[in-house]
Amino acid sequence: MNTAIYHNPACGTSRNTLALIRHAGVEPRVIEYLRTPPTKEELAELIRQSGLGVREAIRQKEAPYLELGLDDPDLSDEQLLDAMVAAPVLIQRPFVATPLGVRLCRPSERVLDILLPVTRPFAKEDGEVVIDEHGRRTGPGVPGQ
């Protein structure tokens, strides 16, 4: 299975997502996007395939967001993409691409939607159970909840 994660090792959500992928028996290609940012075309395609809009894929809590005036509703997707490529800290994380699709994995258990079924128990770094001892998904990331 060809899987890639656009990863920030300093981010707990990204670390939990990577752990879930590995827990599923998949060793992904790990792209530390702050060191090796995607091209504008790659980023646009990730966002498109994930079903998000460009504004949904930008981190609004980062300092450059306001410093660069990216809250201006008149900015085009092209301008936002340019800003995200120039300052990759603005890219929401983690994006994961698998043969089953692309997702922005916030929360981290969203990655389970694009992996083969995982039934072994799993808990996040903070102890939150994502897959219980019966192999069932739990919590707010469960489809239909």
C-alpha positions as a Markdown table, in Angstrom:
| # | Residue | x | y | z |
|---|---|---|---|---|
| 1 | Met | 0.0 | 0.0 | 0.0 |
| 2 | Asn | 1.6 | 3.3 | -1.1 |
| 3 | Thr | 0.8 | 5.7 | 1.8 |
| 4 | Ala | 2.3 | 9.1 | 2.5 |
| 5 | Ile | 1.9 | 11.5 | 5.5 |
| 6 | Tyr | 2.7 | 15.1 | 5.4 |
| 7 | His | 4.1 | 15.1 | 9.0 |
| 8 | Asn | 5.2 | 17.5 | 11.7 |
| 9 | Pro | 6.9 | 15.6 | 14.4 |
| 10 | Ala | 6.3 | 18.4 | 16.9 |
| 11 | Cys | 2.5 | 18.0 | 16.5 |
| 12 | Gly | 0.6 | 15.5 | 18.7 |
| 13 | Thr | -2.2 | 15.1 | 16.1 |
| 14 | Ser | 0.4 | 14.3 | 13.4 |
| 15 | Arg | 2.3 | 11.9 | 15.8 |
| 16 | Asn | -1.0 | 10.1 | 16.6 |
| 17 | Thr | -1.9 | 9.8 | 13.0 |
| 18 | Leu | 1.5 | 8.3 | 12.1 |
| 19 | Ala | 1.2 | 5.9 | 15.0 |
| 20 | Leu | -2.3 | 4.8 | 13.8 |
| 21 | Ile | -0.9 | 4.2 | 10.2 |
| 22 | Arg | 1.9 | 2.1 | 11.6 |
| 23 | His | -0.6 | 0.3 | 13.9 |
| 24 | Ala | -2.5 | -0.7 | 10.8 |
| 25 | Gly | 0.7 | -2.4 | 9.5 |
| 26 | Val | 1.6 | 0.3 | 7.0 |
| 27 | Glu | 5.0 | 2.0 | 6.9 |
| 28 | Pro | 4.2 | 5.3 | 5.1 |
| 29 | Arg | 6.5 | 7.6 | 3.3 |
| 30 | Val | 7.0 | 10.3 | 5.9 |
| 31 | Ile | 7.3 | 13.8 | 4.4 |
| 32 | Glu | 8.3 | 16.4 | 7.0 |
| 33 | Tyr | 6.6 | 19.2 | 5.1 |
| 34 | Leu | 8.3 | 22.0 | 7.1 |
| 35 | Arg | 11.7 | 20.8 | 5.7 |
| 36 | Thr | 10.4 | 19.6 | 2.4 |
| 37 | Pro | 7.3 | 21.5 | 1.5 |
| 38 | Pro | 5.0 | 20.3 | -1.3 |
| 39 | Thr | 5.0 | 22.2 | -4.5 |
| 40 | Lys | 2.0 | 24.5 | -5.1 |
| 41 | Glu | 0.6 | 21.9 | -7.6 |
| 42 | Glu | 1.1 | 19.0 | -5.1 |
| 43 | Leu | -0.6 | 21.0 | -2.3 |
| 44 | Ala | -3.5 | 22.1 | -4.5 |
| 45 | Glu | -4.0 | 18.4 | -5.5 |
| 46 | Leu | -3.9 | 17.2 | -1.9 |
| 47 | Ile | -6.5 | 19.8 | -0.9 |
| 48 | Arg | -8.7 | 19.0 | -3.9 |
| 49 | Gln | -8.5 | 15.2 | -3.3 |
| 50 | Ser | -9.3 | 15.7 | 0.4 |
| 51 | Gly | -12.5 | 17.5 | -0.5 |
| 52 | Leu | -11.5 | 20.7 | 1.3 |
| 53 | Gly | -11.4 | 24.2 | 0.2 |
| 54 | Val | -8.0 | 26.0 | 0.3 |
| 55 | Arg | -9.2 | 28.2 | 3.3 |
| 56 | Glu | -10.0 | 25.0 | 5.2 |
| 57 | Ala | -6.5 | 23.7 | 4.6 |
| 58 | Ile | -4.7 | 26.8 | 6.0 |
| 59 | Arg | -3.6 | 27.1 | 9.7 |
| 60 | Gln | -5.2 | 30.3 | 10.9 |
| 61 | Lys | -3.6 | 30.1 | 14.3 |
| 62 | Glu | -0.1 | 30.6 | 13.0 |
| 63 | Ala | 1.5 | 34.1 | 13.2 |
| 64 | Pro | 2.1 | 34.5 | 9.5 |
| 65 | Tyr | -1.6 | 34.1 | 8.8 |
| 66 | Leu | -2.5 | 37.5 | 10.2 |
| 67 | Glu | 1.0 | 39.0 | 9.5 |
| 68 | Leu | 0.5 | 38.3 | 5.8 |
| 69 | Gly | -3.1 | 39.5 | 5.8 |
| 70 | Leu | -4.4 | 36.0 | 4.8 |
| 71 | Asp | -7.7 | 36.7 | 6.6 |
| 72 | Asp | -8.6 | 39.0 | 3.7 |
| 73 | Pro | -11.7 | 37.3 | 2.1 |
| 74 | Asp | -10.8 | 38.8 | -1.2 |
| 75 | Leu | -7.6 | 36.7 | -1.6 |
| 76 | Ser | -7.8 | 34.0 | -4.2 |
| 77 | Asp | -7.0 | 30.4 | -3.7 |
| 78 | Glu | -3.9 | 30.9 | -5.8 |
| 79 | Gln | -2.7 | 33.6 | -3.4 |
| 80 | Leu | -3.4 | 31.5 | -0.4 |
| 81 | Leu | -1.6 | 28.5 | -2.0 |
| 82 | Asp | 1.4 | 30.7 | -2.7 |
| 83 | Ala | 1.5 | 31.8 | 0.9 |
| 84 | Met | 1.3 | 28.2 | 2.2 |
| 85 | Val | 4.1 | 27.1 | 0.0 |
| 86 | Ala | 6.3 | 30.1 | 1.0 |
| 87 | Ala | 5.5 | 29.5 | 4.7 |
| 88 | Pro | 4.7 | 25.8 | 5.1 |
| 89 | Val | 3.8 | 26.3 | 8.8 |
| 90 | Leu | 0.5 | 27.6 | 7.4 |
| 91 | Ile | -0.4 | 24.1 | 6.0 |
| 92 | Gln | -2.9 | 22.2 | 8.1 |
| 93 | Arg | -1.5 | 18.9 | 9.3 |
| 94 | Pro | -1.4 | 16.1 | 8.8 |
| 95 | Phe | -2.5 | 15.3 | 5.3 |
| 96 | Val | -2.4 | 11.6 | 4.5 |
| 97 | Ala | -2.7 | 10.0 | 1.1 |
| 98 | Thr | -3.4 | 6.3 | 0.6 |
| 99 | Pro | -4.8 | 4.3 | -2.3 |
| 100 | Leu | -8.2 | 4.7 | -0.6 |
| 101 | Gly | -8.1 | 8.5 | -0.6 |
| 102 | Val | -6.7 | 11.7 | 0.9 |
| 103 | Arg | -7.7 | 13.2 | 4.2 |
| 104 | Leu | -6.7 | 16.0 | 6.5 |
| 105 | Cys | -6.5 | 13.9 | 9.6 |
| 106 | Arg | -7.8 | 16.2 | 12.2 |
| 107 | Pro | -8.8 | 14.5 | 14.4 |
| 108 | Ser | -6.1 | 11.8 | 13.9 |
| 109 | Glu | -8.5 | 8.9 | 13.8 |
| 110 | Arg | -9.9 | 10.3 | 10.5 |
| 111 | Val | -7.0 | 8.4 | 8.9 |
| 112 | Leu | -8.9 | 5.2 | 9.7 |
| 113 | Asp | -11.4 | 6.2 | 6.9 |
| 114 | Ile | -8.6 | 5.7 | 4.3 |
| 115 | Leu | -6.9 | 2.6 | 5.7 |
| 116 | Leu | -7.8 | -1.0 | 5.5 |
| 117 | Pro | -9.9 | -2.0 | 8.7 |
| 118 | Val | -7.9 | -1.9 | 11.9 |
| 119 | Thr | -9.3 | -4.1 | 14.7 |
| 120 | Arg | -6.5 | -4.2 | 17.3 |
| 121 | Pro | -6.9 | -1.8 | 20.2 |
| 122 | Phe | -5.3 | 1.6 | 19.9 |
| 123 | Ala | -5.0 | 4.6 | 22.2 |
| 124 | Lys | -3.5 | 8.1 | 21.5 |
| 125 | Glu | -0.5 | 9.5 | 23.3 |
| 126 | Asp | -2.9 | 11.0 | 25.9 |
| 127 | Gly | -4.6 | 7.7 | 26.5 |
| 128 | Glu | -7.8 | 8.5 | 24.6 |
| 129 | Val | -9.1 | 5.1 | 23.2 |
| 130 | Val | -9.6 | 5.2 | 19.4 |
| 131 | Ile | -10.1 | 1.4 | 18.9 |
| 132 | Asp | -11.4 | -0.5 | 21.9 |
| 133 | Glu | -10.6 | -4.1 | 23.0 |
| 134 | His | -13.4 | -5.4 | 20.7 |
| 135 | Gly | -11.9 | -3.7 | 17.6 |
| 136 | Arg | -14.6 | -1.0 | 17.5 |
| 137 | Arg | -13.9 | 2.6 | 16.8 |
| 138 | Thr | -14.8 | 4.9 | 19.7 |
| 139 | Gly | -15.1 | 8.7 | 20.3 |
| 140 | Pro | -16.0 | 11.7 | 18.1 |
| 141 | Gly | -14.1 | 10.5 | 15.0 |
| 142 | Val | -16.5 | 7.5 | 14.5 |
| 143 | Pro | -18.6 | 7.9 | 11.4 |
| 144 | Gly | -22.3 | 8.4 | 12.2 |
| 145 | Gln | -21.6 | 10.0 | 15.6 |
